[in-house]
Amino acid sequence: MASSRLVHTIFEFITIVAIVNGNLIKFDGQCPFDDMKPLSIDAAEILGGAPLTMTTIAETTPLSGANRTDTTEILEFIKPDIVKVTLICRSKETGQCGKFFLLMRPSHQSGIYKGLYQVAPKTNFAKFKAAFLSFDPVTMKSVGLACHNLPNSKFQIEIVVLSAYTSVYDEATQEEVNKVLKFNNLEFVIPYVKGIEQNNEC
């Protein structure tokens, strides 16, 4: 019994490591919120008062490649000013699906959200700030950002490209995303934003 529990624990650890290494990119310095021009729209304008399921069609990944696939996000209000984001994705290494969460609420800065980010299933939450850099209500595509500062003057940043209607990160969308990132002085992140494979729903 003890040995099977140990095997299960090791398997869970491998799954967590495989997923957590997927999309957080580390840089020197501090989160670049002062250089950004985030949308000032409220999350309610995107959600329309009901849960919204969106496919992650692209996200930041190490240049060596993404460790996860089949990623979706469910955005919903759990209180008038708190947005809960449920992330569901598959580890490429293990083939297993995992679920983890973000909690966001508006900060005193227009367009900036503060909250808690569970960087992998069954891990502790980390403080972070987030922003919607773009949102098109016609195509239902959005570019989002999450960032948190680390010790020793480093930060981790994540860019996600979401869509309610498509799972394909086509050339036109790539150009749009690159323009959004350049407009927000985030050119340094462009090489790390890659399309996400969508093969099987979790």
N, CA, C and O of each residue as an XYZ file, in Angstrom:
808
protein
N       0.835     -1.201      0.000
C       0.000      0.000      0.000
C       0.868      1.248      0.000
O       0.628      2.197     -0.746
N       1.903      1.221      0.874
C       2.789      2.379      0.967
C       3.526      2.604     -0.344
O       3.713      3.743     -0.773
N       3.949      1.499     -0.986
C       4.693      1.643     -2.233
C       3.799      2.192     -3.342
O       4.258      2.999     -4.150
N       2.521      1.769     -3.402
C       1.623      2.283     -4.432
C       1.327      3.759     -4.199
O       1.186      4.524     -5.152
N       1.233      4.167     -2.911
C       1.016      5.570     -2.591
C       2.225      6.397     -3.021
O       2.073      7.514     -3.516
N       3.420      5.850     -2.832
C       4.642      6.545     -3.233
C       4.686      6.712     -4.744
O       5.039      7.779     -5.247
N       4.323      5.643     -5.476
C       4.303      5.711     -6.936
C       3.311      6.771     -7.397
O       3.594      7.541     -8.315
N       2.135      6.806     -6.748
C       1.110      7.793     -7.093
C       1.623      9.210     -6.843
O       1.401     10.110     -7.653
N       2.317      9.403     -5.707
C       2.864     10.718     -5.368
C       3.912     11.151     -6.386
O       3.929     12.307     -6.810
N       4.781     10.232     -6.778
C       5.821     10.537     -7.763
C       5.181     10.888     -9.101
O       5.616     11.824     -9.772
N       4.140     10.133     -9.495
C       3.448     10.397    -10.756
C       2.819     11.783    -10.751
O       2.908     12.523    -11.731
N       2.172     12.130     -9.617
C       1.558     13.454     -9.498
C       2.621     14.540     -9.612
O       2.401     15.556    -10.271
N       3.774     14.332     -8.974
C       4.851     15.318     -9.010
C       5.344     15.511    -10.443
O       5.556     16.643    -10.880
N       5.526     14.411    -11.175
C       5.983     14.499    -12.567
C       4.975     15.264    -13.405
O       5.352     16.089    -14.237
N       3.672     14.989    -13.185
C       2.627     15.683    -13.931
C       2.664     17.172    -13.654
O       2.560     17.978    -14.579
N       2.812     17.552    -12.373
C       2.861     18.963    -11.998
C       4.052     19.654    -12.640
O       3.912     20.745    -13.192
N       5.223     19.031    -12.574
C       6.421     19.631    -13.165
C       6.246     19.795    -14.668
O       6.629     20.819    -15.233
N       5.667     18.782    -15.317
C       5.486     18.836    -16.763
C       4.567     19.977    -17.165
O       4.793     20.622    -18.189
N       3.529     20.236    -16.368
C       2.582     21.293    -16.711
C       3.110     22.665    -16.319
O       2.976     23.618    -17.087
N       3.710     22.783    -15.134
C       4.126     24.099    -14.652
C       5.222     24.701    -15.516
O       5.336     25.924    -15.602
N       6.025     23.870    -16.154
C       7.096     24.390    -16.995
C       6.605     24.853    -18.365
O       7.410     25.177    -19.239
N       5.300     24.884    -18.550
C       4.753     25.124    -19.871
C       4.835     26.537    -20.385
O       5.172     26.723    -21.554
N       4.540     27.570    -19.566
C       4.302     28.870    -20.185
C       4.825     30.077    -19.429
O       4.644     31.199    -19.902
N       5.453     29.911    -18.300
C       6.017     31.045    -17.563
C       7.456     31.277    -18.014
O       8.299     30.386    -17.912
N       7.727     32.481    -18.513
C       9.057     32.809    -19.023
C       9.714     33.805    -18.075
O       9.097     34.792    -17.673
N      10.951     33.543    -17.728
C      11.660     34.375    -16.742
C      12.586     35.380    -17.432
O      13.286     35.049    -18.389
N      12.571     36.617    -16.920
C      13.442     37.673    -17.424
C      14.051     38.443    -16.252
O      13.575     38.355    -15.120
N      15.104     39.195    -16.541
C      15.681     40.091    -15.538
C      14.842     41.360    -15.450
O      14.284     41.817    -16.448
N      14.756     41.927    -14.241
C      14.029     43.178    -14.061
C      12.737     42.993    -13.304
O      12.597     42.059    -12.514
N      11.782     43.893    -13.548
C      10.486     43.877    -12.878
C       9.369     43.758    -13.918
O       9.573     44.067    -15.092
N       8.208     43.315    -13.489
C       7.056     43.230    -14.391
C       6.842     44.582    -15.071
O       6.834     45.611    -14.395
N       6.671     44.602    -16.388
C       6.683     45.868    -17.152
C       5.336     46.585    -17.223
O       4.969     47.082    -18.287
N       4.596     46.650    -16.126
C       3.268     47.256    -16.172
C       3.322     48.758    -16.465
O       2.390     49.295    -17.062
N       4.381     49.438    -16.061
C       4.472     50.885    -16.301
C       4.607     51.217    -17.784
O       4.287     52.330    -18.202
N       5.085     50.252    -18.588
C       5.287     50.495    -20.016
C       4.105     50.033    -20.858
O       4.129     50.174    -22.081
N       3.075     49.486    -20.227
C       1.965     48.893    -20.955
C       0.772     49.835    -21.070
O       0.657     50.816    -20.336
N      -0.108     49.513    -22.007
C      -1.351     50.266    -22.205
C      -2.514     49.283    -22.198
O      -3.115     49.038    -23.244
N      -2.842     48.713    -21.038
C      -3.889     47.696    -20.987
C      -5.271     48.283    -21.251
O      -5.491     49.485    -21.100
N      -6.195     47.415    -21.649
C      -7.570     47.854    -21.851
C      -8.175     48.249    -20.511
O      -7.915     47.617    -19.487
N      -8.972     49.285    -20.533
C      -9.614     49.729    -19.295
C     -10.991     49.100    -19.115
O     -11.699     49.420    -18.160
N     -11.378     48.196    -20.040
C     -12.686     47.561    -19.929
C     -12.738     46.667    -18.700
O     -11.725     46.115    -18.271
N     -13.925     46.535    -18.148
C     -14.141     45.660    -17.018
C     -14.356     44.239    -17.531
O     -14.864     44.034    -18.633
N     -13.962     43.266    -16.715
C     -14.132     41.868    -17.117
C     -15.587     41.548    -17.423
O     -15.865     40.655    -18.223
N     -16.513     42.254    -16.806
C     -17.942     42.016    -17.045
C     -18.305     42.237    -18.505
O     -19.222     41.598    -19.022
N     -17.581     43.150    -19.183
C     -17.862     43.415    -20.587
C     -17.468     42.237    -21.461
O     -18.044     42.030    -22.529
N     -16.477     41.456    -21.003
C     -16.046     40.282    -21.750
C     -16.943     39.088    -21.431
O     -17.342     38.344    -22.326
N     -17.251     38.916    -20.165
C     -18.008     37.741    -19.741
C     -19.500     37.881    -19.973
O     -20.195     36.887    -20.186
N     -19.990     39.096    -19.935
C     -21.411     39.287    -20.142
C     -22.262     38.662    -19.058
O     -23.436     38.371    -19.287
N     -21.697     38.452    -17.887
C     -22.462     37.937    -16.754
C     -22.586     36.430    -16.700
O     -23.180     35.902    -15.760
N     -22.041     35.714    -17.685
C     -22.148     34.252    -17.699
C     -20.762     33.639    -17.882
O     -19.880     34.290    -18.442
N     -20.546     32.400    -17.425
C     -19.249     31.745    -17.660
C     -18.932     31.684    -19.145
O     -19.821     31.480    -19.971
N     -17.675     31.861    -19.474
C     -17.236     31.872    -20.866
C     -16.076     30.901    -21.025
O     -15.063     31.025    -20.337
N     -16.218     29.938    -21.925
C     -15.146     28.982    -22.198
C     -14.396     29.418    -23.442
O     -14.992     29.626    -24.499
N     -13.073     29.555    -23.310
C     -12.239     29.989    -24.429
C     -11.082     29.018    -24.604
O     -10.580     28.448    -23.635
N     -10.673     28.841    -25.829
C      -9.528     27.997    -26.139
C      -8.262     28.836    -26.121
O      -8.231     29.937    -26.673
N      -7.224     28.320    -25.490
C      -5.919     28.977    -25.563
C      -5.283     28.559    -26.876
O      -4.830     27.423    -27.011
N      -5.245     29.465    -27.846
C      -4.702     29.106    -29.154
C      -3.203     29.391    -29.255
O      -2.533     28.887    -30.156
N      -2.676     30.202    -28.327
C      -1.231     30.453    -28.280
C      -0.880     30.926    -26.880
O      -1.723     31.476    -26.171
N       0.358     30.710    -26.488
C       0.839     31.180    -25.193
C       2.353     31.223    -25.207
O       2.995     30.658    -26.093
N       2.917     31.899    -24.219
C       4.370     31.915    -24.092
C       4.853     30.521    -23.727
O       4.293     29.860    -22.852
N       5.899     30.089    -24.410
C       6.532     28.806    -24.114
C       8.036     28.971    -24.256
O       8.490     29.849    -24.990
N       8.823     28.143    -23.566
C      10.275     28.210    -23.763
C      10.619     27.965    -25.232
O       9.861     27.307    -25.945
N      11.742     28.484    -25.677
C      12.147     28.303    -27.064
C      12.354     26.832    -27.403
O      12.335     26.448    -28.572
N      12.552     26.013    -26.376
C      12.719     24.575    -26.594
C      11.393     23.884    -26.901
O      11.386     22.737    -27.348
N      10.269     24.569    -26.664
C       8.965     23.990    -26.983
C       8.044     23.920    -25.787
O       8.492     23.947    -24.641
N       6.748     23.829    -26.061
C       5.741     23.780    -25.000
C       5.682     22.406    -24.362
O       5.930     21.397    -25.023
N       5.351     22.364    -23.075
C       5.193     21.105    -22.364
C       3.737     20.730    -22.155
O       3.440     19.723    -21.512
N       2.815     21.540    -22.699
C       1.422     21.206    -22.515
C       0.627     21.522    -23.771
O       1.075     22.280    -24.632
N      -0.545     20.938    -23.864
C      -1.375     21.075    -25.047
C      -2.845     20.994    -24.633
O      -3.153     20.838    -23.451
N      -3.752     21.099    -25.613
C      -5.186     20.958    -25.348
C      -5.624     21.850    -24.182
O      -6.204     21.372    -23.207
N      -5.344     23.129    -24.297
C      -5.570     24.052    -23.185
C      -6.829     24.887    -23.399
O      -7.021     25.486    -24.458
N      -7.679     24.918    -22.382
C      -8.856     25.781    -22.397
C      -8.917     26.554    -21.084
O      -8.316     26.161    -20.084
N      -9.654     27.660    -21.109
C      -9.848     28.463    -19.906
C     -11.328     28.775    -19.755
O     -11.994     29.149    -20.721
N     -11.832     28.623    -18.553
C     -13.217     28.962    -18.245
C     -13.202     30.169    -17.316
O     -12.671     30.096    -16.208
N     -13.785     31.282    -17.766
C     -13.830     32.513    -16.982
C     -15.238     32.693    -16.437
O     -16.221     32.576    -17.169
N     -15.323     32.979    -15.139
C     -16.638     33.179    -14.521
C     -16.515     34.059    -13.292
O     -15.467     34.102    -12.648
N     -17.595     34.760    -12.972
C     -17.651     35.549    -11.748
C     -18.044     34.644    -10.584
O     -18.983     33.856    -10.692
N     -17.313     34.761     -9.460
C     -17.733     34.051     -8.255
C     -18.206     35.049     -7.201
O     -18.861     34.670     -6.230
N     -17.875     36.316     -7.395
C     -18.396     37.435     -6.606
C     -18.487     38.613     -7.561
O     -17.909     38.561     -8.647
N     -19.193     39.673     -7.191
C     -19.345     40.791     -8.137
C     -18.042     41.325     -8.716
O     -18.020     41.782     -9.859
N     -16.950     41.274     -7.943
C     -15.697     41.846     -8.437
C     -14.574     40.825     -8.560
O     -13.427     41.215     -8.782
N     -14.857     39.540     -8.426
C     -13.817     38.510     -8.507
C     -14.092     37.581     -9.685
O     -15.173     37.002     -9.795
N     -13.100     37.449    -10.562
C     -13.188     36.536    -11.699
C     -12.365     35.291    -11.377
O     -11.199     35.384    -10.994
N     -12.979     34.150    -11.536
C     -12.285     32.868    -11.372
C     -11.981     32.319    -12.762
O     -12.866     32.231    -13.614
N     -10.727     31.955    -12.978
C     -10.317     31.363    -14.245
C      -9.867     29.933    -13.972
O      -8.938     29.703    -13.197
N     -10.520     28.992    -14.601
C     -10.142     27.582    -14.493
C      -9.371     27.203    -15.747
O      -9.900     27.301    -16.854
N      -8.126     26.771    -15.584
C      -7.294     26.353    -16.706
C      -7.253     24.832    -16.748
O      -6.975     24.179    -15.742
N      -7.528     24.283    -17.906
C      -7.505     22.829    -18.095
C      -6.555     22.542    -19.245
O      -6.705     23.107    -20.329
N      -5.578     21.669    -19.023
C      -4.601     21.384    -20.069
C      -4.056     19.969    -19.919
O      -4.248     19.314    -18.894
N      -3.373     19.518    -20.962
C      -2.795     18.181    -20.982
C      -1.269     18.281    -20.982
O      -0.692     19.073    -21.727
N      -0.630     17.481    -20.153
C       0.827     17.407    -20.151
C       1.297     16.571    -21.333
O       0.826     15.450    -21.528
N       2.234     17.115    -22.133
C       2.775     16.351    -23.250
C       3.580     15.148    -22.764
O       3.606     14.106    -23.420
N       4.241     15.296    -21.605
C       5.088     14.228    -21.099
C       4.283     13.028    -20.606
O       4.658     11.882    -20.851
N       3.181     13.292    -19.914
C       2.425     12.202    -19.296
C       1.122     11.888    -20.017
O       0.569     10.803    -19.842
N       0.623     12.817    -20.824
C      -0.661     12.626    -21.469
C      -1.845     12.862    -20.558
O      -2.993     12.725    -20.981
N      -1.578     13.221    -19.297
C      -2.638     13.425    -18.325
C      -3.140     14.870    -18.351
O      -2.385     15.802    -18.627
N      -4.431     15.031    -18.057
C      -5.016     16.361    -17.974
C      -4.920     16.887    -16.551
O      -5.007     16.124    -15.589
N      -4.743     18.183    -16.427
C      -4.688     18.825    -15.114
C      -5.547     20.069    -15.107
O      -5.814     20.663    -16.151
N      -5.979     20.460    -13.912
C      -6.829     21.626    -13.748
C      -6.253     22.503    -12.648
O      -5.935     22.013    -11.564
N      -6.117     23.800    -12.920
C      -5.681     24.721    -11.883
C      -6.360     26.063    -12.085
O      -7.076     26.256    -13.068
N      -6.138     27.007    -11.149
C      -7.028     28.152    -11.057
C      -6.286     29.477    -10.908
O      -5.162     29.537    -10.410
N      -6.965     30.549    -11.363
C      -6.562     31.924    -11.100
C      -7.761     32.642    -10.503
O      -8.907     32.373    -10.863
N      -7.481     33.550     -9.595
C      -8.507     34.436     -9.048
C      -8.060     35.869     -9.302
O      -6.938     36.237     -8.954
N      -8.928     36.687     -9.908
C      -8.560     38.044    -10.283
C      -9.605     39.037     -9.791
O     -10.803     38.754     -9.805
N      -9.133     40.215     -9.352
C     -10.041     41.306     -9.031
C      -9.376     42.613     -9.460
O      -8.148     42.690     -9.476
N     -10.144     43.633     -9.805
C      -9.546     44.895    -10.257
C      -8.657     45.516     -9.189
O      -8.957     45.431     -7.999
N      -7.571     46.134     -9.611
C      -6.686     46.856     -8.696
C      -6.991     48.353     -8.813
O      -7.921     48.748     -9.517
N      -6.200     49.184     -8.118
C      -6.395     50.627     -8.204
C      -5.920     51.187     -9.542
O      -6.270     52.311     -9.900
N      -5.114     50.402    -10.295
C      -4.648     50.826    -11.618
C      -5.681     50.426    -12.665
O      -6.093     49.267    -12.714
N      -6.092     51.344    -13.480
C      -7.073     51.054    -14.522
C      -6.552     49.971    -15.465
O      -5.446     50.079    -15.993
N      -7.346     48.939    -15.672
C      -6.990     47.867    -16.597
C      -6.099     46.787    -16.014
O      -5.813     45.797    -16.688
N      -5.655     46.954    -14.777
C      -4.765     45.977    -14.142
C      -5.544     45.215    -13.075
O      -6.241     45.804    -12.248
N      -5.408     43.899    -13.114
C      -6.035     43.038    -12.115
C      -4.960     42.470    -11.197
O      -3.839     42.204    -11.631
N      -5.301     42.291     -9.954
C      -4.408     41.610     -9.032
C      -5.080     40.313     -8.597
O      -6.304     40.194     -8.646
N      -4.285     39.357     -8.178
C      -4.929     38.116     -7.791
C      -3.961     37.043     -7.362
O      -2.815     37.314     -7.004
N      -4.445     35.823     -7.405
C      -3.698     34.642     -7.010
C      -3.667     33.675     -8.178
O      -4.667     33.477     -8.867
N      -2.505     33.075     -8.390
C      -2.278     32.226     -9.554
C      -1.739     30.889     -9.070
O      -0.667     30.828     -8.467
N      -2.478     29.821     -9.330
C      -2.002     28.477     -9.015
C      -1.256     27.992    -10.252
O      -1.884     27.638    -11.249
N       0.063     27.971    -10.202
C       0.852     27.754    -11.416
C       0.809     26.319    -11.918
O       1.271     26.045    -13.026
N       0.272     25.409    -11.140
C       0.104     24.013    -11.562
C      -0.918     23.362    -10.643
O      -1.178     23.875     -9.554
N      -1.505     22.236    -11.062
C      -2.478     21.566    -10.194
C      -1.902     21.233     -8.827
O      -0.755     20.800     -8.713
N      -2.706     21.439     -7.797
C      -2.376     21.041     -6.423
C      -1.123     21.737     -5.891
O      -0.394     21.165     -5.080
N      -0.870     22.964     -6.340
C       0.242     23.742     -5.802
C      -0.316     24.971     -5.090
O      -1.491     25.308     -5.238
N       0.536     25.629     -4.322
C       0.126     26.842     -3.625
C      -0.092     27.975     -4.626
O       0.446     27.959     -5.733
N      -0.885     28.951     -4.217
C      -1.147     30.112     -5.058
C      -0.038     31.146     -4.896
O       0.484     31.348     -3.799
N       0.314     31.799     -6.005
C       1.282     32.897     -5.988
C       0.553     34.193     -6.334
O      -0.400     34.183     -7.113
N       1.001     35.309     -5.753
C       0.424     36.608     -6.097
C       0.893     37.024     -7.491
O       2.034     36.767     -7.875
N       0.011     37.660     -8.233
C       0.369     38.116     -9.563
C      -0.518     39.287     -9.953
O      -1.504     39.591     -9.281
N      -0.151     39.935    -11.046
C      -0.991     40.956    -11.651
C      -1.264     40.543    -13.096
O      -0.460     39.854    -13.723
N      -2.411     40.977    -13.610
C      -2.799     40.577    -14.955
C      -3.451     41.740    -15.681
O      -3.829     42.741    -15.070
N      -3.576     41.594    -16.990
C      -4.236     42.615    -17.803
C      -4.740     41.987    -19.085
O      -4.146     41.040    -19.599
N      -5.843     42.519    -19.604
C      -6.288     42.204    -20.954
C      -5.667     43.257    -21.872
O      -5.955     44.448    -21.744
N      -4.818     42.814    -22.793
C      -4.159     43.750    -23.698
C      -5.018     44.041    -24.921
O      -4.886     45.098    -25.538
N      -5.880     43.123    -25.266
C      -6.801     43.347    -26.381
C      -8.004     42.441    -26.221
O      -7.920     41.385    -25.594
N      -9.126     42.857    -26.793
C     -10.323     42.032    -26.839
C     -11.186     42.489    -28.000
O     -11.536     43.665    -28.098
N     -11.531     41.551    -28.883
C     -12.389     41.845    -30.035
C     -13.734     41.159    -29.812
O     -13.812     39.932    -29.881
N     -14.791     41.919    -29.546
C     -16.097     41.312    -29.259
C     -16.721     40.631    -30.468
O     -17.655     39.845    -30.310
N     -16.229     40.914    -31.673
C     -16.765     40.280    -32.884
C     -16.156     38.891    -33.075
O     -16.875     37.906    -33.238
N     -14.824     38.823    -33.054
C     -14.145     37.534    -33.239
C     -13.973     36.783    -31.924
O     -13.612     35.606    -31.921
N     -14.232     37.462    -30.803
C     -14.075     36.867    -29.461
C     -12.651     36.343    -29.246
O     -12.440     35.250    -28.719
N     -11.692     37.154    -29.669
C     -10.281     36.850    -29.407
C      -9.751     37.863    -28.404
O     -10.158     39.024    -28.397
N      -8.842     37.406    -27.563
C      -8.277     38.285    -26.542
C      -6.819     37.929    -26.302
O      -6.430     36.764    -26.385
N      -6.021     38.941    -26.006
C      -4.638     38.738    -25.580
C      -4.558     39.127    -24.110
O      -4.844     40.267    -23.743
N      -4.168     38.177    -23.280
C      -4.056     38.428    -21.849
C      -2.628     38.281    -21.370
O      -1.804     37.638    -22.019
N      -2.347     38.876    -20.241
C      -1.002     38.836    -19.669
C      -1.105     38.608    -18.173
O      -1.986     39.155    -17.509
N      -0.199     37.798    -17.648
C      -0.038     37.645    -16.206
C       1.441     37.771    -15.887
O       2.285     37.321    -16.663
N       1.763     38.381    -14.749
C       3.165     38.601    -14.410
C       3.324     38.683    -12.899
O       2.454     39.202    -12.200
N       4.443     38.166    -12.401
C       4.759     38.386    -10.995
C       6.272     38.486    -10.818
O       7.051     37.828    -11.507
N       6.653     39.332     -9.871
C       8.070     39.565     -9.603
C       8.634     38.454     -8.726
O       7.950     37.911     -7.859
N       9.896     38.133     -8.975
C      10.624     37.114     -8.218
C      11.747     37.790     -7.431
O      12.065     38.951     -7.686
N      12.341     37.085     -6.490
C      13.502     37.653     -5.796
C      14.657     37.908     -6.778
O      14.659     37.399     -7.899
N      15.609     38.685     -6.343
C      16.825     38.946     -7.120
C      16.549     39.644     -8.453
O      17.205     39.365     -9.457
N      15.558     40.564     -8.451
C      15.272     41.405     -9.620
C      15.001     40.603    -10.888
O      15.564     40.882    -11.946
N      14.137     39.613    -10.766
C      13.681     38.850    -11.920
C      12.157     38.792    -11.892
O      11.538     39.007    -10.850
N      11.559     38.500    -13.046
C      10.112     38.359    -13.088
C       9.733     37.236    -14.042
O      10.498     36.871    -14.935
N       8.541     36.697    -13.836
C       7.990     35.688    -14.723
C       6.756     36.265    -15.396
O       5.907     36.877    -14.749
N       6.670     36.062    -16.694
C       5.572     36.640    -17.463
C       4.929     35.558    -18.325
O       5.588     34.618    -18.769
N       3.646     35.712    -18.547
C       2.897     34.779    -19.386
C       1.965     35.578    -20.294
O       1.258     36.476    -19.836
N       1.970     35.247    -21.575
C       1.027     35.809    -22.534
C       0.127     34.669    -23.004
O       0.612     33.586    -23.332
N      -1.180     34.910    -23.037
C      -2.106     33.917    -23.579
C      -2.964     34.578    -24.654
O      -3.389     35.724    -24.510
N      -3.206     33.847    -25.718
C      -4.097     34.290    -26.780
C      -5.319     33.377    -26.733
O      -5.215     32.170    -26.951
N      -6.475     33.971    -26.445
C      -7.696     33.195    -26.235
C      -8.681     33.427    -27.379
O      -8.717     34.503    -27.976
N      -9.473     32.408    -27.671
C     -10.521     32.540    -28.670
C     -11.710     31.678    -28.278
O     -11.549     30.547    -27.819
N     -12.895     32.222    -28.463
C     -14.107     31.452    -28.186
C     -14.568     30.664    -29.402
O     -15.401     29.766    -29.275
N     -14.030     30.991    -30.597
C     -14.558     30.412    -31.828
C     -13.584     29.521    -32.591
O     -14.015     28.697    -33.397
N     -12.296     29.666    -32.359
C     -11.334     28.894    -33.149
C     -10.226     28.347    -32.264
O      -9.949     28.889    -31.194
N      -9.595     27.270    -32.717
C      -8.444     26.717    -32.011
C      -7.170     26.873    -32.841
O      -6.129     26.313    -32.499
N      -7.256     27.636    -33.936
C      -6.128     27.780    -34.859
C      -5.467     29.147    -34.683
O      -6.131     30.182    -34.735
N      -4.167     29.133    -34.478
C      -3.387     30.363    -34.373
C      -2.833     30.672    -35.755
O      -1.671     30.387    -36.048
N      -3.678     31.261    -36.606
C      -3.285     31.473    -37.994
C      -2.378     32.696    -38.143
O      -2.121     33.421    -37.182
N      -1.904     32.902    -39.363
C      -0.931     33.973    -39.620
C      -1.512     35.355    -39.333
O      -0.825     36.226    -38.801
N      -2.780     35.548    -39.688
C      -3.404     36.852    -39.445
C      -3.485     37.146    -37.952
O      -3.237     38.272    -37.521
N      -3.830     36.141    -37.174
C      -3.905     36.322    -35.718
C      -2.520     36.592    -35.143
O      -2.369     37.429    -34.252
N      -1.513     35.892    -35.643
C      -0.139     36.130    -35.185
C       0.260     37.583    -35.411
O       0.868     38.205    -34.540
N      -0.079     38.123    -36.576
C       0.262     39.512    -36.871
C      -0.462     40.459    -35.922
O       0.117     41.436    -35.446
N      -1.740     40.163    -35.648
C      -2.503     40.990    -34.717
C      -1.878     40.967    -33.327
O      -1.736     42.006    -32.683
N      -1.508     39.783    -32.874
C      -0.923     39.634    -31.541
C       0.399     40.379    -31.459
O       0.670     41.060    -30.470
N       1.223     40.253    -32.493
C       2.511     40.955    -32.499
C       2.323     42.467    -32.421
O       3.090     43.155    -31.747
N       1.309     42.985    -33.108
C       1.025     44.423    -33.039
C       0.623     44.825    -31.625
O       1.057     45.861    -31.122
N      -0.203     44.007    -30.988
C      -0.645     44.293    -29.618
C       0.553     44.303    -28.675
O       0.663     45.183    -27.821
N       1.445     43.336    -28.823
C       2.616     43.258    -27.941
C       3.554     44.439    -28.174
O       4.086     45.001    -27.216
N       3.763     44.822    -29.425
C       4.619     45.972    -29.719
C       4.010     47.258    -29.162
O       4.723     48.106    -28.624
N       2.690     47.400    -29.293
C       1.988     48.579    -28.782
C       2.164     48.714    -27.274
O       2.172     49.822    -26.740
N       2.305     47.576    -26.590
C       2.472     47.564    -25.145
C       3.933     47.425    -24.709
O       4.214     47.100    -23.555
N       4.857     47.672    -25.639
C       6.303     47.608    -25.345
C       6.723     46.232    -24.829
O       7.553     46.115    -23.927
N       6.138     45.207    -25.416
C       6.440     43.829    -25.012
C       7.059     43.035    -26.160
O       6.874     41.822    -26.260
N       7.801     43.736    -27.029
C       8.422     43.053    -28.173
C       9.299     41.887    -27.743
O       9.416     40.899    -28.467
N       9.911     41.994    -26.578
C      10.847     40.964    -26.132
C      10.170     39.617    -25.890
O      10.847     38.593    -25.788
N       8.846     39.611    -25.798
C       8.115     38.365    -25.539
C       7.711     37.669    -26.838
O       7.420     36.473    -26.829
N       7.689     38.400    -27.952
C       7.168     37.856    -29.213
C       7.783     36.504    -29.598
O       7.038     35.607    -29.991
N       9.114     36.313    -29.503
C       9.665     35.015    -29.928
C       9.159     33.825    -29.107
O       9.279     32.677    -29.535
N       8.602     34.097    -27.940
C       8.165     33.012    -27.052
C       6.683     32.671    -27.195
O       6.218     31.700    -26.598
N       5.935     33.449    -27.973
C       4.498     33.192    -28.120
C       4.293     32.215    -29.275
O       4.558     32.540    -30.432
N       3.819     31.021    -28.947
C       3.680     29.947    -29.923
C       2.267     29.370    -29.891
O       1.594     29.382    -28.860
N       1.836     28.866    -31.047
C       0.534     28.231    -31.118
C       0.487     26.974    -30.276
O       1.492     26.277    -30.134
N      -0.694     26.678    -29.709
C      -0.895     25.520    -28.853
C      -1.662     24.452    -29.630
O      -2.678     24.740    -30.264
N      -1.168     23.229    -29.573
C      -1.851     22.128    -30.235
C      -3.163     21.816    -29.533
O      -3.226     21.790    -28.304
N      -4.201     21.582    -30.311
C      -5.497     21.185    -29.770
C      -5.896     19.872    -30.460
O      -6.475     19.873    -31.546
N      -5.575     18.771    -29.808
C      -5.830     17.460    -30.398
C      -7.012     16.743    -29.764
O      -7.854     16.177    -30.461
N      -7.068     16.769    -28.464
C      -8.119     16.072    -27.726
C      -8.552     16.922    -26.544
O      -7.710     17.422    -25.798
N      -9.841     17.088    -26.369
C     -10.321     17.864    -25.227
C     -10.040     17.107    -23.933
O     -10.137     15.882    -23.867
N      -9.688     17.879    -22.907
C      -9.508     17.274    -21.584
C     -10.856     17.189    -20.881
O     -10.933     16.710    -19.750
